[in-house]
Amino acid sequence: MTKAGNAHLRRVLVEAAKSYRHAPAIRRRMRDRIEGLPPEVQSIAWSAQHRLHKKYWSLARRGKHKGCIAVAIARELAGFVWAIAKEIEKLRLQAAV
């Protein structure tokens, strides 16, 4: 991940990426937050949780530095955020028609 672009967003993504060391689960607070979201968005988010958790531990088993792992996960997390944004945009366009 380069240092081009929004520094605050980069920092937030890296901090969020550190949470993927924990196993994916939908607990009560998360269930309340995702209630009402389109199923497509929920599916993307769930697959992101699984993929990024698996990648985190794959890199950790290879002996990568925790900072390096966090940045690699953050980069991929940005892709999932983009995918969710595109899905929401598509759903809004369909609703407008």
Secondary structure, DSSP 4 states (H G I P E B T S, - for coil): --S-S-HHHHHHHHHHHGGGGSPP---HHHHHHHTTS-HHHHHHHHHHHHHHHHHHHHHHHTT--HHHHHHHHHHHHHHHHHHHHHHHHHHHHHHH-
